[in-house]
Amino acid sequence: MTATAPATAELARARGLAQRSQLPWVDLDAETIDPSAVARLPFELMARYLAVPIGFSGETVRVAIADPAACELVAREIPASLEFVVAPRDSLMHLLDSLRQTRRTRTLVALPAGELGPELEMALLTGAAEAGTTDLHFVPTELGLSVRARIDGLLREIGLIPVADAPGAVARLKVKSQLDITEHRRAQEGRMRINTSSGREFDIRLTVIPTIAGEGAALRLLEHTARPPSLTEVGLSADLQLQLERIVNRRRGALLVTGPTGSGKSTTIYAALNDIADPSLDIVTVEDPVEYRFDGVYQVEVNPAVGVTFESTLRTFLRTDPDVIAVGEMRDLDTAAMTLKAALAGTFVLSTLHTYDAPGAITRLLDIGVEPYVTAATLTAVLAQRLVRRLCIYCRVRRPATTLERAELGLDDGDHHLFSATGCPLCDRGYRGQLAVHQLMTMTDELRQLALERAGHAQLRDVALSQGMRTLLDDGVAKALAGLTTLDELKRVVSAEDAATMAT
């Protein structure tokens, strides 16, 4: 495997622009970003002009910019003495992605001792939601309910609700989710919606779990966001984004996004829909639950209690001959077969699967019973993804890669640098937010033939790699070299199989 720092062509372009405009150029990966400088320009304008204030030279604000032609526009927005430096466009895009995460995420405050009022669990929910928590667990123990929050993919304990208060806490969660408070012997599932003090709205899926130590609860927090993301905002590398945009805008066959629960699959599907949503297209989504709202799109939320299932909704909408269908997840043979056969009829299909990597989508479809000819005829591409924690741009430390790390990553003996997490008041132990690493497999005639022959995962993977597919680790290493994450994070999320390819 060969991993490189930011593209040589982009670096050459930045240097050329700097020379022609008689401005210095800067390697953003080697810079320490000053949060007080960043605050001098609104994020929306930074994104518009591809310009970020990164620090100070005395009283002068240093501004990294991709295109010197925009210097005058930026100068109108910052009432201070400015020094412009030219930076590679890719590096600025990475920095803006990190800043976008910084705006959304706050560190969760631990459960306050001695302040356990009757509405504690709701205060926890709103606080956890504001902090970027995706899951909140109330786990029964002998001492009470251990409260654990999952932030940036990692679960941590934040406090304890005493035994005497535990039944009341679970009962109030049941009431707010319209569950039976008298039932303690079986698991129950429900939903609620909360609003935080900052005006954000969250859907919460609640599962009440009976255990030998009492009832516990697992909650999944999903924010209703006014604007769905674009493909530019989901962290794709430049080449993968270009490939995926071509696939999405061609609108043929089926595009699947794979990965474990909580890996951002639905967000990527929404980003693809956002790129093609148009009044001229009849678009239908079947979701559980609906996370983003699209104007002019039929969005149906699954509700098995009243007979609204993936299968029944698909059956209804396929009679209307839609142009695009997005299905939240292919959970069973009926849903998968019906969805893919819609692709045979000319509908562009987007959906998700739980598989480790992209080639695994083919074997998974075959395993659940989809006919090989349907898979071969409909599948256009598979995007696999994982989430790693994103380095805090304010305190990350750049360091030379060690000899062992260069050997592990297949790097040459050149000047390669990685980054370490340190920690500061603006982040959580050196990290802030999450970042996706991706793997894109586009179907070729050879892969279609292998699908017809029910080839195994290893053979599919080897052929896809020989045809140019990168591994999840390849993408992750490129992002580690760009200062977006750490090698430790990559090792945490990749499998032993992928890790074995590091030096090959």
C-alpha positions as a Python dict, from the first residue, in 0.01 Angstrom:
ca = {
    (1, 'M'): (0, 0, 0),
    (2, 'T'): (125, 348, -76),
    (3, 'A'): (-5, 645, 121),
    (4, 'T'): (81, 1004, 41),
    (5, 'A'): (49, 1346, 199),
    (6, 'P'): (-176, 1610, 33),
    (7, 'A'): (-168, 1570, -344),
    (8, 'T'): (155, 1687, -507),
    (9, 'A'): (-42, 1863, -780),
    (10, 'E'): (-239, 2063, -523),
    (11, 'L'): (78, 2161, -339),
    (12, 'A'): (238, 2271, -667),
    (13, 'R'): (-72, 2472, -754),
    (14, 'A'): (-66, 2650, -415),
    (15, 'R'): (301, 2735, -452),
    (16, 'G'): (246, 2862, -805),
    (17, 'L'): (-44, 3083, -695),
    (18, 'A'): (163, 3217, -407),
    (19, 'Q'): (453, 3302, -636),
    (20, 'R'): (235, 3475, -896),
    (21, 'S'): (51, 3679, -633),
    (22, 'Q'): (371, 3751, -438),
    (23, 'L'): (225, 3600, -121),
    (24, 'P'): (386, 3342, 108),
    (25, 'W'): (245, 2991, 105),
    (26, 'V'): (176, 2779, 411),
    (27, 'D'): (159, 2409, 495),
    (28, 'L'): (-154, 2402, 715),
    (29, 'D'): (-62, 2060, 854),
    (30, 'A'): (239, 2218, 1024),
    (31, 'E'): (40, 2511, 1167),
    (32, 'T'): (-112, 2548, 1514),
    (33, 'I'): (-458, 2701, 1468),
    (34, 'D'): (-550, 2983, 1708),
    (35, 'P'): (-921, 2968, 1803),
    (36, 'S'): (-932, 3343, 1872),
    (37, 'A'): (-814, 3406, 1516),
    (38, 'V'): (-1072, 3166, 1371),
    (39, 'A'): (-1343, 3361, 1554),
    (40, 'R'): (-1265, 3674, 1348),
    (41, 'L'): (-1458, 3543, 1044),
    (42, 'P'): (-1802, 3371, 1039),
    (43, 'F'): (-1790, 3009, 928),
    (44, 'E'): (-2025, 3069, 636),
    (45, 'L'): (-1784, 3326, 491),
    (46, 'M'): (-1485, 3100, 547),
    (47, 'A'): (-1662, 2830, 347),
    (48, 'R'): (-1766, 3078, 75),
    (49, 'Y'): (-1420, 3225, 21),
    (50, 'L'): (-1214, 2918, 122),
    (51, 'A'): (-1027, 3139, 367),
    (52, 'V'): (-953, 3071, 735),
    (53, 'P'): (-789, 3305, 990),
    (54, 'I'): (-528, 3078, 1148),
    (55, 'G'): (-325, 3298, 1385),
    (56, 'F'): (-164, 3631, 1460),
    (57, 'S'): (162, 3808, 1381),
    (58, 'G'): (152, 4072, 1651),
    (59, 'E'): (-170, 4263, 1586),
    (60, 'T'): (-196, 4130, 1231),
    (61, 'V'): (-435, 3844, 1154),
    (62, 'R'): (-287, 3568, 936),
    (63, 'V'): (-544, 3435, 689),
    (64, 'A'): (-490, 3116, 488),
    (65, 'I'): (-665, 3139, 152),
    (66, 'A'): (-694, 2910, -151),
    (67, 'D'): (-742, 3179, -417),
    (68, 'P'): (-558, 3511, -379),
    (69, 'A'): (-825, 3674, -597),
    (70, 'A'): (-1060, 3656, -296),
    (71, 'C'): (-827, 3851, -65),
    (72, 'E'): (-1009, 4180, -118),
    (73, 'L'): (-1348, 4022, -39),
    (74, 'V'): (-1217, 3871, 284),
    (75, 'A'): (-1051, 4198, 383),
    (76, 'R'): (-1393, 4368, 375),
    (77, 'E'): (-1518, 4124, 640),
    (78, 'I'): (-1235, 4149, 896),
    (79, 'P'): (-1175, 4496, 1044),
    (80, 'A'): (-807, 4442, 1120),
    (81, 'S'): (-465, 4437, 962),
    (82, 'L'): (-440, 4116, 756),
    (83, 'E'): (-157, 3901, 626),
    (84, 'F'): (-268, 3655, 357),
    (85, 'V'): (-90, 3324, 298),
    (86, 'V'): (-178, 3076, 24),
    (87, 'A'): (-270, 2721, 129),
    (88, 'P'): (-360, 2408, -72),
    (89, 'R'): (-731, 2386, -143),
    (90, 'D'): (-754, 2029, -6),
    (91, 'S'): (-593, 2132, 323),
    (92, 'L'): (-835, 2421, 361),
    (93, 'M'): (-1130, 2191, 290),
    (94, 'H'): (-1005, 1952, 561),
    (95, 'L'): (-968, 2241, 803),
    (96, 'L'): (-1321, 2363, 727),
    (97, 'D'): (-1456, 2011, 787),
    (98, 'S'): (-1290, 2012, 1129),
    (99, 'L'): (-1428, 2357, 1208),
    (100, 'R'): (-1775, 2241, 1106),
    (101, 'Q'): (-1750, 1958, 1359),
    (102, 'T'): (-1621, 2199, 1624),
    (103, 'R'): (-1933, 2412, 1583),
    (104, 'R'): (-2160, 2113, 1645),
    (105, 'T'): (-1989, 1938, 1933),
    (106, 'R'): (-1949, 2018, 2301),
    (107, 'T'): (-1789, 1815, 2578),
    (108, 'L'): (-2043, 1638, 2797),
    (109, 'V'): (-2054, 1748, 3160),
    (110, 'A'): (-2058, 1463, 3414),
    (111, 'L'): (-2371, 1384, 3614),
    (112, 'P'): (-2380, 1627, 3912),
    (113, 'A'): (-2368, 1453, 4249),
    (114, 'G'): (-2629, 1555, 4505),
    (115, 'E'): (-2865, 1710, 4249),
    (116, 'L'): (-3077, 1412, 4159),
    (117, 'G'): (-3419, 1567, 4105),
    (118, 'P'): (-3728, 1388, 3965),
    (119, 'E'): (-3656, 1511, 3612),
    (120, 'L'): (-3288, 1418, 3614),
    (121, 'E'): (-3319, 1182, 3319),
    (122, 'M'): (-3466, 1456, 3099),
    (123, 'A'): (-3190, 1699, 3199),
    (124, 'L'): (-2944, 1426, 3104),
    (125, 'L'): (-3111, 1377, 2767),
    (126, 'T'): (-3104, 1743, 2672),
    (127, 'G'): (-2747, 1786, 2797),
    (128, 'A'): (-2632, 1473, 2617),
    (129, 'A'): (-2803, 1581, 2296),
    (130, 'E'): (-2633, 1922, 2302),
    (131, 'A'): (-2297, 1751, 2365),
    (132, 'G'): (-2314, 1538, 2051),
    (133, 'T'): (-2405, 1210, 2223),
    (134, 'T'): (-2543, 946, 1987),
    (135, 'D'): (-2641, 686, 2251),
    (136, 'L'): (-2728, 709, 2620),
    (137, 'H'): (-2746, 397, 2838),
    (138, 'F'): (-2902, 348, 3181),
    (139, 'V'): (-2744, 19, 3291),
    (140, 'P'): (-2877, -155, 3608),
    (141, 'T'): (-2617, -235, 3875),
    (142, 'E'): (-2636, -318, 4246),
    (143, 'L'): (-2576, 49, 4325),
    (144, 'G'): (-2833, 187, 4082),
    (145, 'L'): (-2837, 293, 3715),
    (146, 'S'): (-2494, 349, 3565),
    (147, 'V'): (-2534, 630, 3311),
    (148, 'R'): (-2312, 594, 3005),
    (149, 'A'): (-2286, 820, 2700),
    (150, 'R'): (-2143, 739, 2357),
    (151, 'I'): (-1961, 1042, 2218),
    (152, 'D'): (-1756, 1027, 1899),
    (153, 'G'): (-1803, 650, 1890),
    (154, 'L'): (-1673, 573, 2241),
    (155, 'L'): (-1889, 479, 2541),
    (156, 'R'): (-1799, 630, 2878),
    (157, 'E'): (-1958, 640, 3223),
    (158, 'I'): (-2078, 986, 3327),
    (159, 'G'): (-2258, 918, 3656),
    (160, 'L'): (-2486, 699, 3870),
    (161, 'I'): (-2854, 724, 3957),
    (162, 'P'): (-2900, 564, 4304),
    (163, 'V'): (-3107, 248, 4350),
    (164, 'A'): (-3394, 436, 4515),
    (165, 'D'): (-3434, 668, 4216),
    (166, 'A'): (-3379, 410, 3941),
    (167, 'P'): (-3737, 273, 3898),
    (168, 'G'): (-3878, 626, 3879),
    (169, 'A'): (-3625, 731, 3618),
    (170, 'V'): (-3708, 436, 3391),
    (171, 'A'): (-4083, 481, 3448),
    (172, 'R'): (-4068, 846, 3338),
    (173, 'L'): (-3879, 748, 3023),
    (174, 'K'): (-4155, 493, 2952),
    (175, 'V'): (-4429, 751, 3001),
    (176, 'K'): (-4264, 1000, 2767),
    (177, 'S'): (-4224, 722, 2507),
    (178, 'Q'): (-4586, 603, 2550),
    (179, 'L'): (-4489, 259, 2681),
    (180, 'D'): (-4662, 37, 2938),
    (181, 'I'): (-4525, 131, 3282),
    (182, 'T'): (-4680, -179, 3440),
    (183, 'E'): (-4485, -418, 3215),
    (184, 'H'): (-4150, -520, 3365),
    (185, 'R'): (-4096, -869, 3219),
    (186, 'R'): (-4034, -803, 2851),
    (187, 'A'): (-3842, -554, 2640),
    (188, 'Q'): (-4032, -258, 2501),
    (189, 'E'): (-3951, -9, 2226),
    (190, 'G'): (-4080, 346, 2196),
    (191, 'R'): (-4000, 697, 2081),
    (192, 'M'): (-4004, 1050, 2212),
    (193, 'R'): (-3904, 1391, 2087),
    (194, 'I'): (-3721, 1660, 2284),
    (195, 'N'): (-3620, 2021, 2226),
    (196, 'T'): (-3303, 2166, 2374),
    (197, 'S'): (-3247, 2517, 2508),
    (198, 'S'): (-3060, 2610, 2187),
    (199, 'G'): (-3365, 2523, 1974),
    (200, 'R'): (-3237, 2189, 1841),
    (201, 'E'): (-3490, 1907, 1800),
    (202, 'F'): (-3409, 1541, 1860),
    (203, 'D'): (-3590, 1213, 1801),
    (204, 'I'): (-3505, 953, 2066),
    (205, 'R'): (-3556, 580, 2018),
    (206, 'L'): (-3594, 406, 2353),
    (207, 'T'): (-3546, 37, 2428),
    (208, 'V'): (-3634, -74, 2781),
    (209, 'I'): (-3444, -389, 2878),
    (210, 'P'): (-3542, -614, 3173),
    (211, 'T'): (-3235, -760, 3349),
    (212, 'I'): (-3173, -957, 3667),
    (213, 'A'): (-3070, -630, 3837),
    (214, 'G'): (-3382, -440, 3726),
    (215, 'E'): (-3494, -250, 3418),
    (216, 'G'): (-3241, -62, 3210),
    (217, 'A'): (-3280, 161, 2907),
    (218, 'A'): (-3085, 222, 2585),
    (219, 'L'): (-3156, 542, 2394),
    (220, 'R'): (-3048, 643, 2043),
    (221, 'L'): (-3045, 1020, 1982),
    (222, 'L'): (-3109, 1149, 1629),
    (223, 'E'): (-3115, 1518, 1548),
    (224, 'H'): (-3364, 1673, 1311),
    (225, 'T'): (-3141, 1895, 1100),
    (226, 'A'): (-3293, 2170, 888),
    (227, 'R'): (-3055, 2112, 598),
    (228, 'P'): (-2930, 1772, 486),
    (229, 'P'): (-2555, 1748, 416),
    (230, 'S'): (-2396, 1751, 71),
    (231, 'L'): (-2141, 1501, -60),
    (232, 'T'): (-1876, 1767, 0),
    (233, 'E'): (-1957, 1758, 373),
    (234, 'V'): (-1938, 1384, 442),
    (235, 'G'): (-1557, 1369, 437),
    (236, 'L'): (-1493, 1199, 104),
    (237, 'S'): (-1149, 1235, -45),
    (238, 'A'): (-1144, 1442, -364),
    (239, 'D'): (-1112, 1144, -601),
    (240, 'L'): (-1381, 937, -426),
    (241, 'Q'): (-1617, 1234, -421),
    (242, 'L'): (-1575, 1281, -794),
    (243, 'Q'): (-1641, 910, -860),
    (244, 'L'): (-1945, 905, -633),
    (245, 'E'): (-2092, 1221, -787),
    (246, 'R'): (-2068, 1059, -1130),
    (247, 'I'): (-2247, 747, -1004),
    (248, 'V'): (-2521, 944, -829),
    (249, 'N'): (-2585, 1181, -1118),
    (250, 'R'): (-2599, 891, -1366),
    (251, 'R'): (-2893, 752, -1160),
    (252, 'R'): (-2869, 390, -1274),
    (253, 'G'): (-2899, 66, -1080),
    (254, 'A'): (-2838, 51, -707),
    (255, 'L'): (-2589, 230, -484),
    (256, 'L'): (-2538, 66, -144),
    (257, 'V'): (-2366, 215, 158),
    (258, 'T'): (-2232, -40, 407),
    (259, 'G'): (-2090, -38, 758),
    (260, 'P'): (-2190, -110, 1118),
    (261, 'T'): (-2466, 67, 1310),
    (262, 'G'): (-2368, 426, 1381),
    (263, 'S'): (-2113, 457, 1099),
    (264, 'G'): (-2293, 740, 919),
    (265, 'K'): (-2449, 535, 638),
    (266, 'S'): (-2781, 721, 644),
    (267, 'T'): (-2604, 1057, 639),
    (268, 'T'): (-2420, 958, 321),
    (269, 'I'): (-2747, 845, 160),
    (270, 'Y'): (-2902, 1182, 247),
    (271, 'A'): (-2601, 1360, 100),
    (272, 'A'): (-2644, 1171, -227),
    (273, 'L'): (-3015, 1257, -234),
    (274, 'N'): (-2934, 1620, -161),
    (275, 'D'): (-2711, 1631, -468),
    (276, 'I'): (-2981, 1504, -704),
    (277, 'A'): (-3304, 1633, -544),
    (278, 'D'): (-3493, 1825, -812),
    (279, 'P'): (-3862, 1903, -883),
    (280, 'S'): (-3829, 1711, -1210),
    (281, 'L'): (-3763, 1385, -1021),
    (282, 'D'): (-4012, 1171, -832),
    (283, 'I'): (-3817, 1073, -518),
    (284, 'V'): (-3940, 841, -243),
    (285, 'T'): (-3772, 753, 87),
    (286, 'V'): (-3871, 479, 331),
    (287, 'E'): (-3696, 535, 663),
    (288, 'D'): (-3680, 433, 1028),
    (289, 'P'): (-3685, 711, 1141),
    (290, 'V'): (-3684, 1014, 911),
    (291, 'E'): (-3373, 1214, 1011),
    (292, 'Y'): (-3369, 1499, 758),
    (293, 'R'): (-3657, 1672, 584),
    (294, 'F'): (-3665, 1724, 206),
    (295, 'D'): (-3915, 1957, 42),
    (296, 'G'): (-4092, 1797, -252),
    (297, 'V'): (-3991, 1440, -161),
    (298, 'Y'): (-4224, 1160, -44),
    (299, 'Q'): (-4079, 1058, 294),
    (300, 'V'): (-4241, 771, 481),
    (301, 'E'): (-4151, 667, 834),
    (302, 'V'): (-4184, 297, 909),
    (303, 'N'): (-4433, 208, 1185),
    (304, 'P'): (-4487, -170, 1215),
    (305, 'A'): (-4748, -119, 1488),
    (306, 'V'): (-4993, 10, 1228),
    (307, 'G'): (-4868, -206, 940),
    (308, 'V'): (-4638, 51, 779),
    (309, 'T'): (-4332, -165, 700),
    (310, 'F'): (-4049, -133, 452),
    (311, 'E'): (-4207, -403, 235),
    (312, 'S'): (-4563, -267, 235),
    (313, 'T'): (-4452, 90, 167),
    (314, 'L'): (-4222, -18, -115),
    (315, 'R'): (-4499, -225, -271),
    (316, 'T'): (-4729, 78, -269),
    (317, 'F'): (-4482, 329, -410),
    (318, 'L'): (-4339, 102, -681),
    (319, 'R'): (-4679, 117, -851),
    (320, 'T'): (-4620, 491, -904),
    (321, 'D'): (-4295, 431, -1102),
    (322, 'P'): (-4066, 664, -900),
    (323, 'D'): (-3736, 791, -1041),
    (324, 'V'): (-3541, 744, -716),
    (325, 'I'): (-3605, 528, -409),
    (326, 'A'): (-3402, 547, -87),
    (327, 'V'): (-3460, 260, 155),
    (328, 'G'): (-3327, 298, 507),
    (329, 'E'): (-3194, -56, 527),
    (330, 'M'): (-3217, -389, 344),
    (331, 'R'): (-3304, -597, 649),
    (332, 'D'): (-3450, -907, 487),
    (333, 'L'): (-3495, -1092, 158),
    (334, 'D'): (-3836, -942, 77),
    (335, 'T'): (-3716, -583, 117),
    (336, 'A'): (-3387, -644, -66),
    (337, 'A'): (-3542, -834, -355),
    (338, 'M'): (-3821, -581, -403),
    (339, 'T'): (-3582, -287, -386),
    (340, 'L'): (-3331, -432, -631),
    (341, 'K'): (-3600, -541, -875),
    (342, 'A'): (-3712, -178, -881),
    (343, 'A'): (-3362, -99, -1005),
    (344, 'L'): (-3412, -356, -1282),
    (345, 'A'): (-3715, -156, -1392),
    (346, 'G'): (-3514, 167, -1417),
    (347, 'T'): (-3553, 323, -1072),
    (348, 'F'): (-3232, 450, -912),
    (349, 'V'): (-3203, 282, -573),
    (350, 'L'): (-3005, 387, -265),
    (351, 'S'): (-2993, 176, 48),
    (352, 'T'): (-2772, 46, 329),
    (353, 'L'): (-2640, -291, 443),
    (354, 'H'): (-2447, -415, 744),
    (355, 'T'): (-2120, -551, 601),
    (356, 'Y'): (-1755, -493, 692),
    (357, 'D'): (-1635, -377, 351),
    (358, 'A'): (-1764, -304, 1),
    (359, 'P'): (-1709, -650, -156),
    (360, 'G'): (-1899, -799, 138),
    (361, 'A'): (-2219, -642, 7),
    (362, 'I'): (-2230, -894, -279),
    (363, 'T'): (-2188, -1195, -52),
    (364, 'R'): (-2438, -1050, 197),
    (365, 'L'): (-2707, -1011, -70),
    (366, 'L'): (-2645, -1367, -185),
    (367, 'D'): (-2657, -1494, 175),
    (368, 'I'): (-3000, -1345, 244),
    (369, 'G'): (-3135, -1506, -71),
    (370, 'V'): (-3122, -1243, -347),
    (371, 'E'): (-3082, -1416, -682),
    (372, 'P'): (-2731, -1379, -829),
    (373, 'Y'): (-2864, -1238, -1157),
    (374, 'V'): (-3050, -962, -968),
    (375, 'T'): (-2736, -862, -778),
    (376, 'A'): (-2521, -871, -1091),
    (377, 'A'): (-2770, -679, -1302),
    (378, 'T'): (-2860, -404, -1056),
    (379, 'L'): (-2562, -326, -836),
    (380, 'T'): (-2374, -17, -961),
    (381, 'A'): (-2144, 59, -670),
    (382, 'V'): (-2090, -2, -300),
    (383, 'L'): (-1948, 254, -58),
    (384, 'A'): (-1818, 115, 272),
    (385, 'Q'): (-1741, 348, 559),
    (386, 'R'): (-1629, 368, 921),
    (387, 'L'): (-1615, 655, 1166),
    (388, 'V'): (-1295, 754, 1347),
    (389, 'R'): (-1250, 1036, 1595),
    (390, 'R'): (-1136, 1363, 1443),
    (391, 'L'): (-828, 1535, 1586),
    (392, 'C'): (-882, 1871, 1754),
    (393, 'I'): (-727, 2128, 1522),
    (394, 'Y'): (-636, 2353, 1814),
    (395, 'C'): (-410, 2116, 2007),
    (396, 'R'): (-296, 1840, 1770),
    (397, 'V'): (81, 1788, 1764),
    (398, 'R'): (265, 1717, 1438),
    (399, 'R'): (556, 1476, 1466),
    (400, 'P'): (778, 1272, 1233),
    (401, 'A'): (656, 920, 1160),
    (402, 'T'): (874, 660, 1331),
    (403, 'T'): (1062, 393, 1139),
    (404, 'L'): (813, 133, 1262),
    (405, 'E'): (515, 345, 1156),
    (406, 'R'): (661, 404, 810),
    (407, 'A'): (710, 29, 773),
    (408, 'E'): (357, -43, 895),
    (409, 'L'): (205, 204, 652),
    (410, 'G'): (421, 114, 354),
    (411, 'L'): (576, 462, 339),
    (412, 'D'): (914, 533, 184),
    (413, 'D'): (1204, 686, 378),
    (414, 'G'): (1099, 1039, 293),
    (415, 'D'): (983, 1313, 529),
    (416, 'H'): (646, 1182, 653),
    (417, 'H'): (457, 1323, 950),
    (418, 'L'): (172, 1196, 1167),
    (419, 'F'): (-19, 1369, 1446),
    (420, 'S'): (-81, 1298, 1815),
    (421, 'A'): (-381, 1386, 2032),
    (422, 'T'): (-301, 1596, 2338),
    (423, 'G'): (-612, 1764, 2479),
    (424, 'C'): (-723, 2121, 2551),
    (425, 'P'): (-1026, 2301, 2700),
    (426, 'L'): (-1192, 2304, 2356),
    (427, 'C'): (-1190, 1927, 2296),
    (428, 'D'): (-1234, 1585, 2453),
    (429, 'R'): (-891, 1430, 2516),
    (430, 'G'): (-750, 1563, 2191),
    (431, 'Y'): (-1047, 1476, 1969),
    (432, 'R'): (-1353, 1665, 1856),
    (433, 'G'): (-1622, 1509, 1638),
    (434, 'Q'): (-1592, 1222, 1395),
    (435, 'L'): (-1464, 1163, 1044),
    (436, 'A'): (-1554, 892, 794),
    (437, 'V'): (-1303, 674, 613),
    (438, 'H'): (-1436, 523, 291),
    (439, 'Q'): (-1393, 247, 38),
    (440, 'L'): (-1567, 262, -300),
    (441, 'M'): (-1618, -45, -519),
    (442, 'T'): (-1765, 16, -864),
    (443, 'M'): (-1907, -287, -1040),
    (444, 'T'): (-1721, -413, -1349),
    (445, 'D'): (-1799, -694, -1592),
    (446, 'E'): (-1559, -923, -1406),
    (447, 'L'): (-1720, -851, -1069),
    (448, 'R'): (-2067, -907, -1216),
    (449, 'Q'): (-1953, -1244, -1349),
    (450, 'L'): (-1817, -1337, -1007),
    (451, 'A'): (-2150, -1240, -850),
    (452, 'L'): (-2331, -1470, -1098),
    (453, 'E'): (-2091, -1750, -998),
    (454, 'R'): (-2150, -1688, -625),
    (455, 'A'): (-1779, -1618, -571),
    (456, 'G'): (-1652, -1587, -216),
    (457, 'H'): (-1562, -1266, -40),
    (458, 'A'): (-1185, -1312, -70),
    (459, 'Q'): (-1201, -1354, -448),
    (460, 'L'): (-1430, -1056, -491),
    (461, 'R'): (-1203, -844, -273),
    (462, 'D'): (-885, -946, -458),
    (463, 'V'): (-1036, -867, -798),
    (464, 'A'): (-1175, -531, -681),
    (465, 'L'): (-835, -435, -537),
    (466, 'S'): (-661, -535, -859),
    (467, 'Q'): (-898, -304, -1047),
    (468, 'G'): (-811, 0, -836),
    (469, 'M'): (-1034, -18, -530),
    (470, 'R'): (-865, 120, -217),
    (471, 'T'): (-910, -27, 129),
    (472, 'L'): (-1066, 156, 422),
    (473, 'L'): (-718, 173, 567),
    (474, 'D'): (-575, 339, 255),
    (475, 'D'): (-824, 622, 292),
    (476, 'G'): (-766, 639, 665),
    (477, 'V'): (-388, 665, 632),
    (478, 'A'): (-421, 952, 384),
    (479, 'K'): (-641, 1134, 636),
    (480, 'A'): (-399, 1059, 921),
    (481, 'L'): (-114, 1209, 717),
    (482, 'A'): (-333, 1515, 654),
    (483, 'G'): (-376, 1568, 1029),
    (484, 'L'): (-743, 1470, 1048),
    (485, 'T'): (-705, 1166, 1276),
    (486, 'T'): (-443, 946, 1440),
    (487, 'L'): (-291, 610, 1363),
    (488, 'D'): (-431, 479, 1693),
    (489, 'E'): (-784, 563, 1577),
    (490, 'L'): (-733, 377, 1251),
    (491, 'K'): (-611, 70, 1437),
    (492, 'R'): (-918, 89, 1658),
    (493, 'V'): (-1165, 66, 1369),
    (494, 'V'): (-999, -151, 1103),
    (495, 'S'): (-1006, -529, 1114),
    (496, 'A'): (-708, -760, 1140),
    (497, 'E'): (-759, -844, 771),
    (498, 'D'): (-722, -480, 668),
    (499, 'A'): (-434, -425, 909),
    (500, 'A'): (-250, -716, 747),
    (501, 'T'): (-242, -520, 420),
    (502, 'M'): (-63, -222, 575),
    (503, 'A'): (284, -328, 465),
    (504, 'T'): (188, -495, 137),
}
